[in-house]
């Protein structure tokens, strides 16, 4: 499994970026930079935003 997939799955399982970084032997700042670069939105926030948008329509 590549690191980006591991990051995504780890965060979907509610791991904190520091926990993901520890598992990958990377610094926490590396993980958080990757999340910002790829505009990561946690699944719960995505779901809440979609429900909110549906109610507006």
N, C-alpha and C positions, 0 to 999 in steps of 0.2 A: 504494500500500500504506500502511495507517495505521501509526502508530508502534508500537502494541502488537504488531501482527503482526510488524513488523520486529524488535522486541525478542525475541519468542518464537523466530523463525526464526534470528536471530543466535546466541542461546544454544544452540539445538539444534545449531548448527554449531560449537559449542565456542568461540564468541567470548566474551571476558571482558566484564563490564558496562562497563568503561572503553572498550573498543573499540566497543561498541554506542553508547555515549554520544558518542564522537568522530564516528561516522558520522551521528548524528542532530543533531549540534551542540547537545547537551544536557550538563549536568554529570553526572558519575558518580553523585552522590548522588540525582539525579532518577531515574535508571534503577534504582538499588538500592531506593529507596522504592517505586517501581512494582512491583518484584518482590516485596517484602514485602507490599504491599497486596493483591496478587493471589495470594499464596501459591504462587509459582512453585516447582515441583520439577523439577529437570533430568531429562530422559528416562531417563538411566542409573539414577538413584536410584529412579525410579518402577519400572523394570524389576526392579531388585534387590529392592525392597520386595514386589513382586507374587510373585516367585519364593519369597521367604522365607515369605510368607503361604500360598502353595500347599503348601509343605513342612510347615507347621504343621497343615494340615487333613488 
